[in-house]
Amino acid sequence: MLPAARDAGVKVYAVGVGSAESAATFAERSGFPAELLLADSSDDTEAYAAVGTRNTGRDAQGKQVFEGVSSMWSGRTNAAIQRRGRDDLNGILKLYQPLMPRGPKAMEQSFVQGATLVYDGTDELFAHYDFSSGDHADLEEVVRVATTGRWALPLV
């Protein structure tokens, strides 16, 4: 993904929940360029809340509103595993070393789901909000939209 984006002059950034130290460790282990990796180290995952990902809502007392077990594991999680194949999951798990958030809201932070967004300036070209773990955007479609600025798949 990164070479195609770079060749097209597209900037790619990844944002993760956790500390700058965890982000640096992730970059080192994965080979993802550290200068393109940002860490949301806020207790209330403010970067994720700003774009409205699942499990970032807060009630009147500031307590996280958990959207239920299906926000963590659902039929979409199972479908993603089937679509990408068991070898993909096993390959990830073989290399997986948790870099969990730490602190008083670590559990809340670990419930937060992600999103994939593509912008041209302030114009949103693509948005995929993960419904549950593993329910990620199709990276080929993300690259295509980012490098051509056009949708091909219907929005659901």
N, C-alpha and C positions, 0 to 999 in steps of 0.2 A: 504494500500500500504506500509506504513512504517514498520509494523511488518514483512511482507514477505521479504522486502528488508533487514531489519536488520538481520533476521534469516539467510539470504543467504550471509551476509557479504558485502552487497552493500551499498555504501554511497549515500544518497539522499539529494540534496540541492534544495531549491527554491530561485529564484531571483525575486524580485519585483521592480517596478519603485517607487521611493519615498525616504523618509528619514529613517534613522535608527529608529526614534521615531515611524513612521508609521509601520515599520516592527515589532517593539516590540508590538505595539497595535494589529496588525494582529495576531501575535503569541498568545497573551493573549486571544483574542476573539475566535480564531479558534482551539486552542489547538495544533497547529503545533509547534514543538520544536524550540524555538528561536535560538538555536545554529546551526540549519540547514537552517536558513533563512537569506538571504543576500539582501541588499538594493542597488540598482543602483541609487545613489543620484546625478549623474552627470546631468548637464543641457541637454546634448545631448544623454542621455540614451546609454552611451558608451558600456555597457555590452551587451545590445540588438543589437546595431549596429555591434559589433564584430562578432556576430553569424549571422547577416543578416536578422533579423526579419522585417516584414512589417512596413513601415512608419518610418524607421530609416535612410533612405538615405538622403544625403545632396547635394545641388547644389554647384556650384563654389563659391557662396557667403556664404555658410554655412547654408543656409535656408533649413528646412526640406522639403523633397519632399513627399507630401501627395499622397497616391496611390488611392485615391477616396473613395467614400461612401461605395463601396463594400468591402473595407478593414476593415470597421467597422461593417457593417451588410450586410449579403448576404443570398443567398439560403442555404449556408452551416450553417449559424447561425440558420435559421428556421429548417433545417434538424436535427441539434444537439438538439434543443429544443424538436422536435417531438420524436427523438430517446430516449432521457433520460426521457421524459415525463414532463408534466406540474407540477407534484408534486415536481420534482427535482428543477425546476426553482422557484416555489413558496417557497420552503424550503430555497433556497439561498436568495431570496429577503426578506424573513421574518427576516433573520439575518443580511442582508446587511447594512453596514454603510460605506459610502465612506471614503477612506483614500487617497484622490487625492493628487497628487504632488502639490507643491506650488512654486511660483517663476515666473520669466519672461517667462519660456518655459513650464509652466504647461499644457497648452492646447496641445502643441506638444507631450509632454510626455504621455498624456492620449490617444493619437491616436496609440501608439506603440502596436503592437501585440506580442504575446509570441511564445515560442517554447518549445518542450520537446525533450531533447537530452539524449542519453545513450552512455557512452563511457567505453571502457575497456582500460585504459591507454590513448594512443593517437588514438586508433582505434574506429571510430564511429560505433556503433552497431545499432543505431536507431535515426531517426530524423523526427520530425513532426513540421512543421512551421504552426502556426495558420493562416488561410487565412483571417478569420474575427472573431469577438467576438463569443465565444461559440464553435468554431471549434477546439476543443482540441483533443489531442491524446487519443486513447483508453487505459485507465489505466491498464486494464487487460493485454493487449499486451505489454505495457511498462514494467510491472512487470515481465512478462514471459521472455522478451528479456533480461532484466537486471539480472535475476536470472539464466538463461540458456545460454545466449549469442547467441541465434539463432532467426532468423526471421521466422514467420509463415504466416504473411499477405503479399500480393504482394505490392511492392512499387508503388505509383502512383505519 
